[in-house]
Amino acid sequence: MRAGELLGRTAYDLHGRRLGRVVDVVVRGGWPPERFLITDVIVAGHWWTRVTSRLIGPELHPAGPWLLRAAARLIGRSTHQVPVDAVQLHPRVPGFPFDPPAGRR
């Protein structure tokens, strides 16, 4: 599965409530012998967050002007990191979220 297959999909929680659109993924693992596994997705609730949070970033920046840090917190407040087992995507992606790596079936 490629990250591009997930980006832009509408994400819902397990109760069917809309969370927003997937804007990024979080992966864990290492290169051989392990494979990378998608553990979380970053979901943005508003269209302006999808545009501006990629430029500024929703996280708290330890350095930089206070105004930039405040703007990043304000703009990115609707961006959330959600575990893949707590998300349903629409349209569905085959094998998401529990696609076993090749050779480990």
N, C-alpha and C positions, 0 to 999 in steps of 0.2 A: 504494500500500500504506500502511496506517495502522499506527502503532505498537501500537494496541490489538489488532491481529490477531496480533501476535507475543508480547505479554505473557502469561505463564502457560503457554506451551507448554514441553514437555519438550525440552531440548537434549541432543544427542549429538555426540561428536566424529566424525571421519571413519572411525574404526575401530569405531564402534557403542557406545562406552563412554558411560554416562550422565554428563553434567556437572551437571545440575540443571534448574531452571526459569528462564526468561527473566523478569527483573524490570525491566529498563530497556534502552533502546537509545541508541547514540551516533550522532549524525548530523554530517555535514560538508557544507560548501557554503554557498551564499548564495541569496538570493532572486533573482528574474529578473535576468539571463538564465539563471543556473545553477539547478539544482534541488537540493534536499536529498537526500543519499544516506545510507542507513544503512551505516555502516562496521563497527561492532562491536555486540555485544550483551553486556549484563551478566547473568551467570548466577549464581544463588544455589544452593548445594548443600543447604541445610537449611531446614526450614520456619521456624525461629525467625530465621534470617538474613533471610528475605523480609519478616518483620514488623518486626524491630528495626533492620535496616540502613537502612530508609527513614526511621526517626526519628533515628538517630544518624549514620549514614553510615560506610561502610567506609574512607574515605580518612583519611589522617593530617591532623588539624586543626592548623594552625600556632599557633593561639591557643586559650585555654580551659584549664580545669583538667586536670591530668595524668591524673586518674582517668577523666575522660570520654574522653580520647584513648586510654587503655589499654583501656577498655571497647569503644570503637569498633573497635580493632584486633582484639581477641579475638572479638567477635561477627561482624565482617565478614571473618574469615579464609577463609571458604568462598565468598566472592563473588569472581568473576573476570570480567575483560573479555576477550572472545574475538572475533577477527575473524569476520565473517559467512561468509567463504569456508572457514572451518574448523569450521562448525557445520551439523548437520542437525537440523531440528525435527520433532517429532511431536505432533499431526498436522501433515502438510505444509501449507505456505502457498504457494499458486500464485505464481510469480514471485520467490520468495525463494531466494537472495540476489541474483541477477543479473537484475533486471527493468530493461531499458533505459528511460530517460525517454522520454516521448512526444515524437515528432518527431526522435529520434535513432536510429531503427532501421535 
